[in-house]
Amino acid sequence: MGVKGNAILGLITLAAFIGCGLMAQAQESQVDYEGFVDLSAEISDYRTSRLVNLDTFNEMKGEPGTIVLDTRSAKAFWMGHIDGAVHLNFSDFTDDKLAKIIPSTDTRILIYCNNNFTDNVAPVPVKRIELALNVPTFINLYGYGYENIYELDGAYPTAEPVIHWVGEAVSYTHLTLPTI
């Protein structure tokens, strides 16, 4: 094999090494399902101990240093939410975004979701019970280091005065969000 053949073989070998390196890099997953399952199992009893009834939820809500966090879609939040709630869409959770709305990992956080309401219309259509947003919200907040979490237990009509609902249940098809 001459100089030209060796050069071609060298380039092919180099391309193969680069290709293998890129493939190895691309195959590294940023998803840890087993870690999520382990975290879920680890905090199962803890989460159960942090379920609070509506009276307790409202008492805690009125205390300084407490945040009511609504993680439903921005559209659902805009259509209606518990008075005083702050919004961060669950799919937008990152260390930075959580830190912007929650002053400290010690801050008391109260959470709720569609399944805490019996209306079953927009903005609170009931989801499959095993897929209620409260569960992954609780797990993710805990995983991000926020452990002072309480979850509303039970289901109530949004019209119930003690819910302190702001907004109305309306059809999604007739809603236009303001541009930001």
Backbone bond lengths (Angstrom), bond angles and torsions (degrees), N, CA, C in turn:
res aa  C-N    CA-C-N  psi(-1)  N-CA   C-N-CA  omega(-1)  CA-C   N-CA-C  phi
1 M - - - 1.441 - - 1.519 106.81 -
2 G 1.294 116.29 132.14 1.446 120.88 -177.23 1.521 111.85 -87.22
3 V 1.321 114.68 -173.41 1.465 121.88 -178.59 1.529 110.36 -60.07
4 K 1.326 115.86 -41.47 1.452 120.54 -179.66 1.523 110.75 -63.93
5 G 1.332 116.92 -43.23 1.465 121.69 179.36 1.525 111.32 -65.01
6 N 1.352 116.63 -41.56 1.467 120.45 178.11 1.530 111.21 -64.68
7 A 1.316 116.39 -38.30 1.459 120.24 179.10 1.527 110.58 -64.70
8 I 1.329 115.41 -43.11 1.471 119.77 179.45 1.525 109.63 -65.11
9 L 1.343 117.36 -44.83 1.457 121.07 178.37 1.527 110.85 -61.80
10 G 1.317 117.44 -39.10 1.463 121.92 178.12 1.519 111.40 -64.52
11 L 1.334 117.25 -42.54 1.461 121.01 178.45 1.526 111.67 -65.30
12 I 1.324 116.18 -40.23 1.466 120.23 178.09 1.530 109.90 -64.03
13 T 1.333 116.77 -43.85 1.469 120.93 178.68 1.522 110.54 -62.48
14 L 1.326 117.14 -45.06 1.463 121.64 178.80 1.534 110.36 -61.32
15 A 1.321 117.50 -44.19 1.465 121.72 179.03 1.526 110.39 -62.41
16 A 1.335 116.68 -38.82 1.465 120.23 179.01 1.526 110.97 -64.85
17 F 1.341 117.48 -43.20 1.469 120.65 178.24 1.533 111.41 -63.64
18 I 1.324 116.35 -42.96 1.461 120.04 178.29 1.525 109.83 -63.91
19 G 1.326 116.33 -44.55 1.461 121.12 178.80 1.522 111.96 -60.54
20 C 1.322 117.28 -42.19 1.476 120.80 178.04 1.522 110.62 -64.24
21 G 1.316 116.32 -40.04 1.459 120.02 178.99 1.519 111.81 -64.80
22 L 1.332 116.65 -41.96 1.461 120.33 178.27 1.523 110.96 -66.60
23 M 1.330 116.86 -39.18 1.463 120.13 178.54 1.523 110.56 -65.36
24 A 1.322 116.81 -41.78 1.465 119.97 179.35 1.517 110.00 -63.54
25 Q 1.323 116.11 -39.76 1.448 120.75 178.85 1.526 110.42 -65.31
26 A 1.315 117.27 -42.61 1.453 121.60 -178.27 1.522 111.71 -69.04
27 Q 1.311 118.69 -24.67 1.451 122.09 -177.08 1.527 112.65 -83.95
28 E 1.323 118.27 -11.46 1.456 120.49 178.13 1.520 108.76 -71.43
29 S 1.308 116.41 115.35 1.455 121.22 -176.69 1.520 111.19 -82.10
30 Q 1.313 114.83 146.50 1.459 120.52 173.01 1.519 109.48 -107.24
31 V 1.309 115.76 22.32 1.463 123.04 178.16 1.523 107.87 -120.60
32 D 1.318 115.49 128.62 1.465 120.71 -179.77 1.527 108.78 -123.57
33 Y 1.315 115.98 79.92 1.461 121.13 -178.38 1.521 111.18 -58.98
34 E 1.312 117.04 -45.10 1.472 120.40 179.99 1.528 110.79 -61.23
35 G 1.329 116.84 -38.77 1.458 120.34 177.20 1.522 111.24 -63.10
36 F 1.339 116.57 -39.62 1.464 120.76 177.90 1.527 110.37 -65.65
37 V 1.323 116.48 -43.82 1.468 120.34 178.70 1.526 109.95 -62.22
38 D 1.324 116.95 -43.31 1.473 120.90 178.97 1.531 111.19 -62.84
39 L 1.337 116.99 -44.49 1.455 120.93 178.88 1.526 110.16 -62.39
40 S 1.315 116.37 -42.71 1.471 121.13 178.82 1.524 111.05 -59.23
41 A 1.319 116.45 -45.65 1.468 120.70 179.48 1.523 110.95 -65.85
42 E 1.330 115.65 -40.15 1.471 120.93 -178.60 1.524 112.09 -60.46
43 I 1.324 117.48 -37.41 1.467 119.43 -174.24 1.527 113.76 -103.77
44 S 1.299 118.77 7.17 1.463 121.87 -176.85 1.532 112.19 -54.60
45 D 1.320 117.92 -53.76 1.461 121.03 179.99 1.526 111.49 -66.35
46 Y 1.322 116.57 -36.72 1.470 121.36 178.77 1.531 109.57 -61.27
47 R 1.339 116.48 -47.23 1.469 120.31 179.54 1.519 109.99 -59.16
48 T 1.312 117.72 -45.12 1.462 121.18 -179.90 1.523 110.72 -57.89
49 S 1.321 116.82 -37.87 1.471 120.75 -179.62 1.528 112.29 -73.17
50 R 1.332 117.66 -10.97 1.463 121.87 -177.06 1.533 112.80 -106.03
51 L 1.336 117.27 10.81 1.462 121.22 173.53 1.518 108.11 -78.61
52 V 1.336 116.44 130.07 1.461 119.97 -178.07 1.524 110.25 -126.89
53 N 1.330 115.94 145.52 1.461 119.98 177.94 1.526 109.41 -73.61
54 L 1.322 116.17 172.53 1.458 121.32 -174.67 1.529 112.80 -62.96
55 D 1.330 117.13 -40.01 1.468 119.14 179.03 1.524 111.31 -61.09
56 T 1.326 116.71 -45.67 1.468 121.08 179.18 1.526 110.34 -65.74
57 F 1.324 117.20 -41.47 1.463 122.59 177.64 1.526 109.54 -56.03
58 N 1.327 117.03 -48.17 1.467 121.05 -179.34 1.520 112.44 -67.02
59 E 1.332 117.31 -37.73 1.473 119.86 176.28 1.524 110.16 -62.17
60 M 1.336 116.10 -47.89 1.469 120.56 -179.43 1.529 110.75 -63.54
61 K 1.316 116.19 -40.13 1.466 121.77 -178.70 1.521 111.34 -56.59
62 G 1.334 117.18 -35.28 1.454 121.36 -178.18 1.515 115.00 -81.96
63 E 1.326 117.26 -5.04 1.466 120.28 -178.36 1.529 111.36 -88.12
64 P 1.331 116.75 143.45 1.475 119.99 178.44 1.531 111.04 -58.50
65 G 1.313 115.01 148.98 1.456 120.19 176.99 1.518 113.77 79.13
66 T 1.328 117.54 16.78 1.465 122.17 179.65 1.519 109.71 -115.43
67 I 1.323 116.40 136.90 1.459 122.33 176.89 1.524 108.16 -119.05
68 V 1.332 115.86 134.13 1.459 121.04 169.95 1.520 105.25 -96.94
69 L 1.324 116.16 118.71 1.465 121.78 -174.99 1.519 110.27 -108.69
70 D 1.322 115.47 123.61 1.464 123.12 176.83 1.521 106.98 -107.09
71 T 1.321 117.49 118.02 1.467 121.16 -176.06 1.527 112.58 -109.10
72 R 1.337 116.56 12.73 1.458 119.97 175.84 1.531 109.03 -70.22
73 S 1.302 117.50 -179.95 1.464 120.38 179.55 1.522 110.92 -62.85
74 A 1.323 116.35 158.30 1.462 121.28 177.73 1.526 110.31 -60.82
75 K 1.319 116.67 -38.66 1.457 121.19 179.52 1.529 110.42 -62.80
76 A 1.319 116.89 -46.70 1.470 120.88 179.32 1.531 110.17 -63.06
77 F 1.318 117.13 -42.11 1.465 120.79 178.69 1.527 110.50 -61.75
78 W 1.317 117.17 -45.67 1.449 122.02 -178.94 1.529 110.73 -62.51
79 M 1.323 117.04 -35.57 1.463 121.63 179.53 1.527 111.79 -70.61
80 G 1.312 117.58 -30.45 1.453 120.48 179.12 1.508 112.24 173.20
81 H 1.345 115.71 146.58 1.459 121.74 -179.19 1.524 109.52 -162.92
82 I 1.295 116.54 168.91 1.459 121.11 174.60 1.528 107.93 -68.41
83 D 1.333 115.01 131.79 1.460 120.69 -178.45 1.535 111.03 -53.47
84 G 1.315 115.35 131.56 1.459 121.43 178.71 1.518 114.36 91.42
85 A 1.321 117.13 -6.51 1.471 119.76 -179.68 1.522 110.68 -68.93
86 V 1.338 114.81 148.36 1.461 121.70 170.70 1.516 107.11 -106.29
87 H 1.314 115.89 154.51 1.459 119.34 -174.73 1.525 112.54 -115.00
88 L 1.306 115.50 133.75 1.459 123.19 165.15 1.516 106.06 -147.13
89 N 1.316 115.69 113.45 1.455 120.37 -179.77 1.527 109.67 -57.06
90 F 1.319 116.33 133.97 1.469 121.45 -178.51 1.525 111.95 -51.66
91 S 1.321 116.83 -40.77 1.470 119.58 -177.44 1.526 112.37 -70.53
92 D 1.322 117.80 -9.42 1.467 121.62 178.36 1.525 113.53 -98.43
93 F 1.327 118.48 5.69 1.467 120.55 179.93 1.522 110.94 -59.83
94 T 1.316 115.83 123.38 1.463 123.93 168.17 1.525 105.43 -144.80
95 D 1.311 116.96 165.09 1.467 119.99 176.50 1.520 110.81 -54.20
96 D 1.328 116.41 -47.61 1.465 121.05 -175.92 1.523 112.54 -65.49
97 K 1.323 117.37 -46.05 1.465 120.06 -177.31 1.524 111.28 -67.94
98 L 1.310 117.63 -39.04 1.464 120.18 177.13 1.526 110.54 -64.09
99 A 1.328 117.09 -42.07 1.467 121.29 -179.14 1.531 111.81 -64.43
100 K 1.326 117.57 -28.54 1.465 120.22 179.36 1.523 112.38 -69.66
101 I 1.335 117.73 -30.45 1.466 118.39 -177.70 1.526 113.54 -107.12
102 I 1.325 116.60 -16.10 1.468 120.34 178.88 1.525 107.27 -117.65
103 P 1.333 116.84 111.03 1.470 120.32 -170.94 1.521 115.57 -60.67
104 S 1.315 117.93 -29.14 1.461 120.60 -175.19 1.523 108.87 -153.37
105 T 1.320 116.16 155.05 1.466 119.02 175.96 1.526 111.01 -69.30
106 D 1.334 117.10 -11.49 1.467 121.42 176.56 1.530 112.96 -89.80
107 T 1.318 117.70 -9.10 1.462 121.79 -179.22 1.527 110.35 -59.05
108 R 1.315 115.54 137.46 1.469 119.16 175.39 1.529 108.27 -74.96
109 I 1.330 116.39 128.41 1.461 122.57 -178.64 1.522 108.27 -119.97
110 L 1.328 115.65 126.31 1.461 121.61 174.79 1.517 107.74 -105.64
111 I 1.332 116.83 132.09 1.459 120.28 -179.24 1.527 110.61 -123.46
112 Y 1.326 113.83 154.94 1.465 122.36 175.29 1.521 107.52 -151.70
113 C 1.325 116.98 168.65 1.464 120.66 177.46 1.527 109.65 -150.52
114 N 1.319 116.93 -177.42 1.466 122.54 -179.97 1.521 112.29 -51.56
115 N 1.314 116.78 -39.19 1.459 120.65 -173.69 1.524 112.95 -72.82
116 N 1.334 118.07 -2.07 1.458 120.57 173.21 1.527 111.37 -86.56
117 F 1.336 116.53 2.38 1.460 120.36 -176.98 1.527 110.08 -128.19
118 T 1.312 115.54 145.56 1.468 121.12 -173.98 1.522 113.18 -97.35
119 D 1.327 118.57 -1.96 1.462 122.06 -174.49 1.530 113.47 -62.30
120 N 1.319 117.32 -39.48 1.458 124.47 -178.89 1.529 112.39 55.24
121 V 1.335 116.06 40.95 1.463 123.95 172.38 1.528 106.73 -138.44
122 A 1.328 115.76 164.26 1.452 119.23 176.89 1.524 109.34 -59.34
123 P 1.280 120.45 135.80 1.461 129.59 10.34 1.522 114.39 -96.35
124 V 1.335 117.41 15.92 1.464 119.29 -178.17 1.534 112.38 -129.07
125 P 1.341 117.25 57.34 1.463 117.58 175.74 1.527 108.98 -67.89
126 V 1.317 116.07 136.99 1.464 120.30 -179.17 1.530 109.17 -68.30
127 K 1.305 115.31 134.97 1.465 122.53 177.76 1.527 108.91 -98.30
128 R 1.309 116.90 169.40 1.461 119.38 172.80 1.522 107.93 -56.89
129 I 1.310 116.28 133.32 1.463 121.15 -172.58 1.533 111.96 -57.04
130 E 1.313 117.68 -38.64 1.465 120.30 -178.17 1.525 112.18 -75.21
131 L 1.328 116.85 -9.36 1.466 121.12 -179.67 1.525 112.62 -114.89
132 A 1.322 117.31 15.82 1.461 121.19 180.00 1.528 110.27 -56.43
133 L 1.312 116.29 138.84 1.465 122.42 -174.48 1.523 113.71 -63.23
134 N 1.337 118.05 -24.92 1.463 119.58 178.87 1.519 112.68 -56.18
135 V 1.316 116.99 -38.97 1.468 120.11 -174.30 1.528 111.51 -64.75
136 P 1.343 119.78 -57.06 1.469 117.47 178.67 1.526 113.04 -66.02
137 T 1.336 117.73 -29.19 1.465 119.69 176.61 1.520 109.98 -62.38
138 F 1.331 116.87 -47.79 1.462 121.17 179.40 1.527 110.35 -60.10
139 I 1.313 116.71 -48.62 1.470 121.59 -177.81 1.528 110.39 -60.75
140 N 1.326 116.66 -45.78 1.463 119.82 -178.21 1.520 112.33 -67.89
141 L 1.315 117.85 -42.99 1.471 118.87 177.07 1.522 110.12 -58.03
142 Y 1.320 116.37 -45.46 1.463 121.06 179.00 1.539 109.94 -60.95
143 G 1.308 116.17 -43.86 1.463 120.78 179.30 1.515 113.21 -62.91
144 Y 1.330 116.92 -30.46 1.463 121.48 176.54 1.521 112.28 -82.24
145 G 1.329 117.23 0.37 1.459 120.47 175.38 1.518 115.49 101.80
146 Y 1.315 117.34 2.62 1.472 121.76 178.15 1.528 107.61 -93.90
147 E 1.306 116.83 106.58 1.465 120.14 -174.63 1.521 113.65 -106.92
148 N 1.335 117.81 -9.00 1.457 121.01 -178.23 1.532 109.30 -92.09
149 I 1.328 115.49 60.91 1.457 123.20 -174.01 1.522 109.40 -107.98
150 Y 1.323 115.44 138.03 1.463 121.84 172.63 1.518 108.03 -128.83
151 E 1.312 115.32 142.30 1.462 121.31 -175.74 1.527 109.80 -118.61
152 L 1.329 115.68 132.21 1.461 120.49 176.72 1.521 109.43 -63.30
153 D 1.310 115.79 129.54 1.465 122.44 178.33 1.523 108.41 -102.71
154 G 1.301 117.14 146.25 1.459 121.20 176.70 1.515 112.28 94.03
155 A 1.349 114.92 177.96 1.463 121.67 -179.37 1.527 108.54 -136.67
156 Y 1.346 115.29 137.72 1.456 122.12 -171.81 1.526 109.53 -141.06
157 P 1.341 117.47 153.16 1.471 119.29 172.40 1.534 109.59 -73.13
158 T 1.318 117.13 141.16 1.468 119.60 -179.59 1.527 111.62 -64.18
159 A 1.330 117.30 -22.71 1.469 120.97 179.70 1.531 112.55 -75.31
160 E 1.328 116.88 -12.30 1.474 120.76 178.47 1.538 108.06 -60.88
161 P 1.332 118.05 121.36 1.475 120.17 -175.56 1.542 113.95 -54.82
162 V 1.320 118.16 -34.16 1.471 119.64 -178.05 1.530 112.83 -73.65
163 I 1.325 117.73 -6.09 1.472 120.84 174.86 1.528 110.12 -76.71
164 H 1.340 116.89 -31.26 1.470 122.12 -177.86 1.528 110.67 61.42
165 W 1.346 115.16 46.85 1.467 121.56 -178.21 1.520 110.26 -76.79
166 V 1.307 116.33 135.81 1.454 123.02 176.98 1.522 107.09 -114.51
167 G 1.318 117.71 121.93 1.458 122.17 -178.80 1.511 110.29 111.53
168 E 1.323 114.39 179.60 1.455 119.93 -177.74 1.512 110.62 -128.84
169 A 1.317 114.87 153.06 1.462 120.27 172.02 1.524 107.08 -78.83
170 V 1.335 116.76 120.28 1.470 121.96 -178.55 1.515 109.49 -138.21
171 S 1.304 116.01 171.38 1.459 121.10 178.95 1.525 109.87 -74.12
172 Y 1.325 117.00 133.35 1.462 121.35 176.68 1.531 111.31 -61.32
173 T 1.320 117.33 -31.36 1.464 120.30 -173.34 1.523 113.09 -69.88
174 H 1.330 117.90 -17.70 1.459 120.84 -178.90 1.520 112.67 -108.13
175 L 1.310 117.21 20.02 1.455 120.67 -175.35 1.522 110.91 -111.16
176 T 1.316 116.11 132.05 1.451 121.76 172.61 1.505 107.71 -121.26
177 L 1.322 116.73 123.22 1.461 120.80 179.31 1.517 110.45 -77.13
178 P 1.317 116.49 146.20 1.468 118.60 174.37 1.528 109.67 -66.08
179 T 1.315 116.51 148.30 1.464 119.05 176.88 1.513 109.09 -82.55
180 I 1.303 114.72 142.99 1.466 120.66 -177.28 1.502 109.63 -109.71
